[in-house]
Amino acid sequence: MSQGLPGTDKLVGEDQFASRTWMEWLSWVHRVASAVTQSGTTAERPDSLLWIGRQYYDRTLNKPVYVAAVKPTVWRDAAGTIV
């Protein structure tokens, strides 16, 4: 998953607000950054914005897990056990 910078668009337009292109890019960065720090129960594990290696702290299991495969989604713990 990657998304490059919004090309040559100016960050701030004449109205002194961030351009739409930059706002969309910043929103994408925020979603990815938020995903990296997510936690919750096993039932609340995310099903979007998944990539191999993405971490999630599973409060049901009281340990971090990570995505080992995306389609189908496979979650593993640090020992490599499917959880």
MARZAFI-714392 format. One record per residue: residue number from 1; residue in one letter; x, y, z of N, C-alpha, C in turn. Coordinates in Angstrom, 3 decimals. Layout:
N
<NUM; 'a'; <X; Y; Z>; <X; Y; Z>; <X; Y; Z>>
...
//
This chain:
83
<1; 'm'; <0.845; -1.157; 0.000>; <0.000; 0.000; 0.000>; <0.896; 1.226; 0.000>>
<2; 's'; <0.694; 2.064; -0.961>; <1.454; 3.302; -0.958>; <0.645; 4.382; -1.661>>
<3; 'q'; <0.913; 5.571; -1.288>; <0.266; 6.712; -1.915>; <1.279; 7.834; -1.938>>
<4; 'g'; <1.601; 8.266; -3.131>; <2.588; 9.326; -3.273>; <2.043; 10.689; -2.898>>
<5; 'l'; <2.934; 11.644; -2.822>; <2.521; 13.021; -2.555>; <1.627; 13.523; -3.679>>
<6; 'p'; <0.786; 14.517; -3.396>; <-0.158; 15.009; -4.400>; <0.472; 15.804; -5.538>>
<7; 'g'; <1.504; 15.351; -6.104>; <2.089; 15.974; -7.282>; <2.565; 17.395; -7.057>>
<8; 't'; <2.259; 18.241; -8.018>; <2.748; 19.618; -7.972>; <1.694; 20.593; -7.448>>
<9; 'd'; <0.567; 20.079; -6.947>; <-0.460; 20.963; -6.398>; <0.094; 21.752; -5.224>>
<10; 'k'; <-0.314; 23.017; -5.149>; <0.110; 23.847; -4.020>; <-0.572; 23.349; -2.758>>
<11; 'l'; <0.157; 23.410; -1.649>; <-0.405; 22.992; -0.373>; <-1.536; 23.927; 0.041>>
<12; 'v'; <-1.317; 25.228; -0.066>; <-2.309; 26.221; 0.351>; <-2.771; 26.995; -0.879>>
<13; 'g'; <-4.090; 27.096; -1.024>; <-4.654; 27.833; -2.149>; <-4.749; 29.320; -1.843>>
<14; 'e'; <-5.300; 30.060; -2.797>; <-5.449; 31.504; -2.637>; <-6.363; 31.861; -1.472>>
<15; 'd'; <-7.256; 30.957; -1.102>; <-8.165; 31.201; 0.025>; <-7.504; 30.939; 1.382>>
<16; 'q'; <-6.211; 30.593; 1.363>; <-5.411; 30.324; 2.562>; <-5.791; 29.016; 3.272>>
<17; 'f'; <-6.465; 28.130; 2.564>; <-6.799; 26.815; 3.096>; <-6.046; 25.759; 2.286>>
<18; 'a'; <-5.845; 24.616; 2.907>; <-5.176; 23.520; 2.202>; <-6.007; 23.111; 0.994>>
<19; 's'; <-5.332; 22.792; -0.101>; <-6.040; 22.379; -1.316>; <-6.732; 21.038; -1.091>>
<20; 'r'; <-7.736; 20.759; -1.902>; <-8.491; 19.511; -1.777>; <-7.574; 18.298; -1.934>>
<21; 't'; <-6.668; 18.358; -2.884>; <-5.744; 17.247; -3.120>; <-4.916; 16.962; -1.871>>
<22; 'w'; <-4.378; 18.007; -1.263>; <-3.573; 17.826; -0.056>; <-4.434; 17.373; 1.119>>
<23; 'm'; <-5.657; 17.867; 1.235>; <-6.534; 17.437; 2.333>; <-6.851; 15.945; 2.212>>
<24; 'e'; <-7.088; 15.483; 0.995>; <-7.341; 14.053; 0.797>; <-6.111; 13.234; 1.161>>
<25; 'w'; <-4.931; 13.714; 0.764>; <-3.700; 12.990; 1.083>; <-3.462; 12.974; 2.590>>
<26; 'l'; <-3.647; 14.104; 3.259>; <-3.459; 14.169; 4.709>; <-4.469; 13.282; 5.434>>
<27; 's'; <-5.677; 13.222; 4.920>; <-6.688; 12.339; 5.498>; <-6.251; 10.882; 5.380>>
<28; 'w'; <-5.691; 10.509; 4.212>; <-5.194; 9.148; 4.022>; <-4.069; 8.844; 5.015>>
<29; 'v'; <-3.140; 9.776; 5.189>; <-2.030; 9.598; 6.139>; <-2.585; 9.412; 7.549>>
<30; 'h'; <-3.579; 10.200; 7.904>; <-4.187; 10.083; 9.243>; <-4.828; 8.708; 9.435>>
<31; 'r'; <-5.553; 8.209; 8.430>; <-6.183; 6.882; 8.547>; <-5.139; 5.791; 8.738>>
<32; 'v'; <-4.040; 5.866; 7.993>; <-2.985; 4.855; 8.113>; <-2.319; 4.948; 9.482>>
<33; 'a'; <-2.005; 6.168; 9.933>; <-1.373; 6.352; 11.244>; <-2.293; 5.857; 12.359>>
<34; 's'; <-3.575; 6.104; 12.239>; <-4.531; 5.632; 13.244>; <-4.609; 4.111; 13.241>>
<35; 'a'; <-4.540; 3.514; 12.062>; <-4.616; 2.059; 11.953>; <-3.447; 1.386; 12.661>>
<36; 'v'; <-2.297; 2.003; 12.611>; <-1.097; 1.417; 13.210>; <-1.224; 1.324; 14.723>>
<37; 't'; <-2.005; 2.193; 15.323>; <-2.114; 2.227; 16.781>; <-3.439; 1.671; 17.286>>
<38; 'q'; <-4.189; 0.964; 16.461>; <-5.491; 0.451; 16.866>; <-5.386; -0.686; 17.858>>
<39; 's'; <-6.415; -0.769; 18.712>; <-6.547; -1.896; 19.624>; <-8.029; -2.123; 19.869>>
<40; 'g'; <-8.343; -3.298; 20.363>; <-9.723; -3.648; 20.657>; <-9.842; -5.136; 20.872>>
<41; 't'; <-11.075; -5.600; 20.912>; <-11.311; -7.028; 21.119>; <-11.065; -7.796; 19.826>>
<42; 't'; <-11.049; -9.108; 19.939>; <-10.878; -9.945; 18.757>; <-11.979; -9.665; 17.741>>
<43; 'a'; <-13.212; -9.505; 18.211>; <-14.346; -9.250; 17.313>; <-14.242; -7.899; 16.613>>
<44; 'e'; <-13.467; -6.978; 17.168>; <-13.341; -5.643; 16.600>; <-12.137; -5.498; 15.660>>
<45; 'r'; <-11.455; -6.573; 15.374>; <-10.299; -6.473; 14.477>; <-10.712; -5.832; 13.161>>
<46; 'p'; <-9.873; -4.973; 12.628>; <-10.237; -4.290; 11.380>; <-10.322; -5.240; 10.201>>
<47; 'd'; <-11.135; -4.836; 9.220>; <-11.238; -5.618; 7.992>; <-10.978; -4.753; 6.763>>
<48; 's'; <-10.496; -3.532; 6.983>; <-10.110; -2.666; 5.874>; <-8.767; -2.029; 6.209>>
<49; 'l'; <-8.141; -1.431; 5.220>; <-6.788; -0.875; 5.374>; <-5.826; -1.922; 5.930>>
<50; 'l'; <-5.898; -3.115; 5.372>; <-5.038; -4.212; 5.829>; <-3.824; -4.341; 4.923>>
<51; 'w'; <-2.700; -4.653; 5.527>; <-1.484; -4.966; 4.783>; <-0.683; -5.957; 5.619>>
<52; 'i'; <0.130; -6.752; 4.967>; <0.934; -7.750; 5.676>; <1.866; -7.022; 6.632>>
<53; 'g'; <1.819; -7.416; 7.882>; <2.640; -6.800; 8.915>; <1.885; -5.784; 9.758>>
<54; 'r'; <0.664; -5.439; 9.350>; <-0.107; -4.468; 10.130>; <-0.393; -5.039; 11.519>>
<55; 'q'; <-0.123; -4.243; 12.530>; <-0.313; -4.696; 13.908>; <-1.650; -4.227; 14.474>>
<56; 'y'; <-2.109; -4.956; 15.471>; <-3.342; -4.644; 16.181>; <-3.176; -5.240; 17.573>>
<57; 'y'; <-3.468; -4.447; 18.611>; <-3.385; -5.006; 19.958>; <-4.735; -5.619; 20.307>>
<58; 'd'; <-4.761; -6.934; 20.445>; <-5.990; -7.664; 20.740>; <-6.175; -7.734; 22.255>>
<59; 'r'; <-7.150; -6.982; 22.756>; <-7.383; -6.934; 24.210>; <-8.040; -8.207; 24.723>>
<60; 't'; <-8.693; -8.978; 23.856>; <-9.243; -10.269; 24.279>; <-8.102; -11.228; 24.607>>
<61; 'l'; <-7.071; -11.224; 23.766>; <-5.919; -12.108; 23.955>; <-4.829; -11.474; 24.810>>
<62; 'n'; <-4.929; -10.160; 25.045>; <-3.920; -9.387; 25.782>; <-2.532; -9.496; 25.163>>
<63; 'k'; <-2.505; -9.372; 23.828>; <-1.214; -9.374; 23.138>; <-1.385; -8.787; 21.747>>
<64; 'p'; <-0.279; -8.309; 21.182>; <-0.352; -7.794; 19.819>; <-0.416; -8.935; 18.816>>
<65; 'v'; <-1.143; -8.695; 17.737>; <-1.215; -9.638; 16.626>; <-0.915; -8.852; 15.354>>
<66; 'y'; <-0.626; -9.570; 14.293>; <-0.326; -8.880; 13.040>; <-0.924; -9.654; 11.869>>
<67; 'v'; <-1.136; -8.964; 10.765>; <-1.695; -9.577; 9.565>; <-0.580; -10.347; 8.858>>
<68; 'a'; <-0.804; -11.635; 8.665>; <0.161; -12.474; 7.964>; <-0.246; -12.697; 6.513>>
<69; 'a'; <-1.536; -12.591; 6.221>; <-2.064; -12.715; 4.864>; <-3.317; -11.851; 4.775>>
<70; 'v'; <-3.552; -11.287; 3.591>; <-4.673; -10.358; 3.448>; <-5.927; -11.034; 2.906>>
<71; 'k'; <-5.812; -11.872; 1.883>; <-7.002; -12.522; 1.302>; <-6.800; -14.017; 1.270>>
<72; 'p'; <-7.370; -14.795; 2.158>; <-8.178; -14.360; 3.295>; <-7.282; -13.790; 4.399>>
<73; 't'; <-7.879; -12.998; 5.254>; <-7.110; -12.361; 6.329>; <-6.695; -13.395; 7.365>>
<74; 'v'; <-5.396; -13.446; 7.636>; <-4.848; -14.344; 8.643>; <-4.098; -13.496; 9.653>>
<75; 'w'; <-4.474; -13.614; 10.919>; <-3.805; -12.896; 12.010>; <-2.926; -13.870; 12.770>>
<76; 'r'; <-1.718; -13.450; 13.109>; <-0.792; -14.274; 13.889>; <-0.274; -13.470; 15.072>>
<77; 'd'; <0.200; -14.204; 16.092>; <0.854; -13.521; 17.214>; <2.366; -13.546; 16.986>>
<78; 'a'; <3.120; -13.048; 17.950>; <4.575; -12.949; 17.789>; <5.247; -14.311; 17.628>>
<79; 'a'; <4.638; -15.365; 18.161>; <5.191; -16.710; 18.028>; <4.863; -17.332; 16.669>>
<80; 'g'; <4.027; -16.648; 15.892>; <3.650; -17.181; 14.589>; <2.381; -18.007; 14.604>>
<81; 't'; <1.772; -18.127; 15.777>; <0.547; -18.901; 15.912>; <-0.631; -18.142; 15.305>>
<82; 'i'; <-1.444; -18.824; 14.526>; <-2.651; -18.190; 13.966>; <-3.631; -17.959; 15.111>>
<83; 'v'; <-4.103; -16.711; 15.191>; <-5.034; -16.352; 16.278>; <-6.304; -15.772; 15.718>>
//
